[in-house]
Amino acid sequence: MLWLALDCSSNSGSIALEQDGKLLYQCYFNIDITHSETLMPQLDTAMKFCGLKPEDLSGIITTIGPGSFTGLRIGLATAKGLAYARKIPLLTYSTLELIAANCYCCANPILVCLDAKMQELYTALYSPKLEPILAPSVLKPADLVSRLEEDVFLVGNMNERIKPLLEAKGLQVYKGLEHQNFPMAAGLFSLRRLKPQSEIYDIQLLAELEPQYLRASTAQVKLKEKQNQ
């Protein structure tokens, strides 16, 4: 069975291919053009490089959010289109859970913090085996710090900002290595095995699947503030 994994939840992106449990291909790209320009060419390159065709796909896995509103829409729309065309299952996992998977079975609870703009965080806290302790949320840094009472392993693109706040509270913070701070598509294959989902093609569920933004976009928030003035 051939599975495709993809992530477009941030400015960077990644895709990966796995066949019968063996990782065939992974590509990570962080360049200054949109996912609408990069994703399909990268998918085409991956399939050709591995000597495969779209009709060889057995299933797709993607991140469903939180993250970049535009990136999530592009990634999910692409995944849904491929799944619909091939009549194959589409599985989705949280971006925060995917990053936490980089630190699976570490010694401390795993705190993921991503920039949600507007001085807020996308954040979640997981046990070392990825059981949720604090569900994915949008919080101000101070609100997050007030909820934490134990030492953590900290990952995500906001770790430099959050680490001193947690240390000021007296918590021990173990910061992830650079590569552990990013969602990497190949990790979705591990999540598929750790946290299995139904792998039956369901056109109704596919049609209803939407990104999990967790909050309104910056533009929507500013518009609402302007209307309330």
Buried (B, 14 or more C-beta within 10 A) or exposed (E): EBBBBBBBBBBBBBBBBBBEEEEBBBBBBEEEEBBBEBBEEBBEEBBEEBEBEEEBBBBBBBBBBBBBBBBBBBBBBBBBEBBBEBEBBBBBBBBBBBBBBBBBEBEBBBBBBBBBEEEBBBBBBBEBEBEBBBEBBBBEBEEBBEEBEEBBBBBBBBBEEBBEBBEEEEBEBBBBEEEBBBBBBBBBBBBBEBEEEEBEBEEEEBEEBEBBBBBBBEEEBEEEEEEEE
